[in-house]
Amino acid sequence: MIAQKNVSAVFEASPIVPVMVIKDLAVAIPLAQALLDGGINVFEITLRTEAALDAIEKIAKTFPQAIVGAGTVLSTQQYDDVVARGAQFAISPGFTSNLLKHASGQAAPLIPGVSSASEMMQARELGYTHLKFFPAEASGGAKALKALTAPIQDVKICPTGGISEANMNDYLELASVVCVGGSWIMPEAAIEAKRWAEITDLTKSALEKVAS
Ligand SMILES: O=C(O)C(=O)C[C@H](O)[C@H](O)COP(=O)(O)O
């Protein structure tokens, strides 16, 4: 029944999972270093850019102490590609039963995206208990997630989409929520201007404000 070995280790690595959009391979290492310096050692690198696969490989090789994963995994081919490049987990904005069956039992857990009770039930039926609630804010936010997980209690959730320091604790206070994902700790302008200290500060600030 358990489709996903190692998935709790990914969820428990950090209360904040940084969603990284890496356009230029040259920023991969300093960006990951800035996040590590701020106290985060788990990375979700989205497959939204051409540099993404190379960035996954480079970051995984350079920082063996980090847990490196891929985001925006839409197909079985992409799942296989990111694993071949060293990703230790994969996250999808949604899911297909094909994708869930493909990743089931493999060493790199897949975290499917859900935004409704039916989707949670379908993912559960295929053995997936660790889910991403996406797009979190646009789907009704913490209030909606609280309502959805009242009847479906045996799932662990990582909400992502529209989360910031201002609303992260609304989610983290829910029993089902282990971590939240987001890009707010690394603004695009800071990456482009290579302001790594700013990203480290934003990371530290967010971690300090996580409700205990
Ligand atoms: O690319 C993916 O795989 C996604 O599912 C989308 C990301 O999780 C969100 O875009 C992050 O949301 P923000 O923190 O609001 O930027």
The ligand as an SDF file (V2000), in Angstrom:
LIG
                    3D

 16 15  0  0  0  0  0  0  0  0999 V2000
    6.2110   24.6640  -10.8020 O   0  0  0  0  0  0  0  0  0  0  0  0
    5.5330   23.8640  -10.1410 C   0  0  0  0  0  0  0  0  0  0  0  0
    5.7190   22.6550  -10.1330 O   0  0  0  0  0  0  0  0  0  0  0  0
    4.4220   24.3250   -9.3490 C   0  0  0  0  0  0  0  0  0  0  0  0
    3.6440   23.5250   -8.9570 O   0  0  0  0  0  0  0  0  0  0  0  0
    4.2690   25.7060   -9.0460 C   0  0  0  0  0  0  0  0  0  0  0  0
    5.0130   26.1840   -7.8290 C   0  0  0  0  0  0  0  0  0  0  0  0
    4.8740   25.3030   -6.7620 O   0  0  0  0  0  0  0  0  0  0  0  0
    4.4940   27.4970   -7.4640 C   0  0  0  0  0  0  0  0  0  0  0  0
    4.5490   28.3250   -8.5700 O   0  0  0  0  0  0  0  0  0  0  0  0
    5.2120   28.1670   -6.3550 C   0  0  0  0  0  0  0  0  0  0  0  0
    4.3800   29.1670   -5.9690 O   0  0  0  0  0  0  0  0  0  0  0  0
    4.8330   30.6100   -5.5030 P   0  0  0  0  0  0  0  0  0  0  0  0
    5.5430   30.4430   -4.1970 O   0  0  0  0  0  0  0  0  0  0  0  0
    3.5530   31.3460   -5.3850 O   0  0  0  0  0  0  0  0  0  0  0  0
    5.7550   31.1290   -6.5850 O   0  0  0  0  0  0  0  0  0  0  0  0
  1  2  2  0
  2  3  1  0
  2  4  1  0
  4  5  2  0
  4  6  1  0
  6  7  1  0
  7  8  1  0
  7  9  1  0
  9 10  1  0
  9 11  1  0
 11 12  1  0
 12 13  1  0
 13 14  2  0
 13 15  1  0
 13 16  1  0
M  END
$$$$
